[in-house]
């Protein structure tokens, strides 16, 4: 192999590696998935309400499951109220429950009101949520938590 062929091969390989590196962005969590989550798990008496927080680091999408998140009128003994999302969402997929979207990697805090009917049975009421990030590929994860109704 002569020098020109060797040099051409090295240049081609180097440009391929460089183009792959320059064209990609890191994930929201720098490859550490699932993201860090902090969730308060409240205990509420029948007939009372409280607010708790969910904080998730480095996501672009969030969605509750349907167990406690209600769409329209319901007679569920435990249900979430209107949530406060910080920072505000950039877009929303209109589904039930909605999918909240942020344009870039975002540290999200949700303030979640939970209402317990006066005739609710004591016990543990499970719910879950799904988070995702779509920066240089797709990462997704489901989380499970609960609200306790005390006697």
ChimeraX attribute file (.defattr): number of C-alpha atoms within 10 A of each C-alpha:
attribute: neighborCount
match mode: 1-to-1
recipient: residues
	/A:1	5
	/A:2	6
	/A:3	8
	/A:4	9
	/A:5	10
	/A:6	11
	/A:7	11
	/A:8	11
	/A:9	12
	/A:10	12
	/A:11	12
	/A:12	12
	/A:13	11
	/A:14	11
	/A:15	12
	/A:16	11
	/A:17	11
	/A:18	11
	/A:19	10
	/A:20	9
	/A:21	11
	/A:22	8
	/A:23	8
	/A:24	11
	/A:25	11
	/A:26	11
	/A:27	19
	/A:28	23
	/A:29	17
	/A:30	10
	/A:31	10
	/A:32	9
	/A:33	15
	/A:34	19
	/A:35	20
	/A:36	13
	/A:37	14
	/A:38	11
	/A:39	14
	/A:40	14
	/A:41	13
	/A:42	15
	/A:43	15
	/A:44	20
	/A:45	18
	/A:46	18
	/A:47	14
	/A:48	12
	/A:49	17
	/A:50	14
	/A:51	16
	/A:52	14
	/A:53	16
	/A:54	15
	/A:55	16
	/A:56	18
	/A:57	17
	/A:58	23
	/A:59	27
	/A:60	23
	/A:61	24
	/A:62	22
	/A:63	20
	/A:64	20
	/A:65	17
	/A:66	14
	/A:67	15
	/A:68	21
	/A:69	22
	/A:70	19
	/A:71	12
	/A:72	6
	/A:73	6
	/A:74	9
	/A:75	8
	/A:76	15
	/A:77	17
	/A:78	27
	/A:79	21
	/A:80	19
	/A:81	16
	/A:82	11
	/A:83	13
	/A:84	13
	/A:85	14
	/A:86	13
	/A:87	12
	/A:88	13
	/A:89	17
	/A:90	11
	/A:91	12
	/A:92	13
	/A:93	12
	/A:94	9
	/A:95	10
	/A:96	14
	/A:97	15
	/A:98	15
	/A:99	17
	/A:100	20
	/A:101	21
	/A:102	19
	/A:103	14
	/A:104	15
	/A:105	18
	/A:106	19
	/A:107	18
	/A:108	21
	/A:109	19
	/A:110	18
	/A:111	16
	/A:112	18
	/A:113	16
	/A:114	21
	/A:115	21
	/A:116	22
	/A:117	17
	/A:118	12
	/A:119	9
	/A:120	16
	/A:121	16
	/A:122	13
	/A:123	13
	/A:124	13
	/A:125	16
	/A:126	13
	/A:127	17
	/A:128	16
	/A:129	15
	/A:130	15
	/A:131	22
	/A:132	22
	/A:133	27
	/A:134	16
	/A:135	18
	/A:136	12
	/A:137	10
	/A:138	9
	/A:139	19
	/A:140	15
	/A:141	13
	/A:142	14
	/A:143	13
	/A:144	10
	/A:145	13
	/A:146	17
	/A:147	21
	/A:148	17
	/A:149	22
	/A:150	14
	/A:151	11
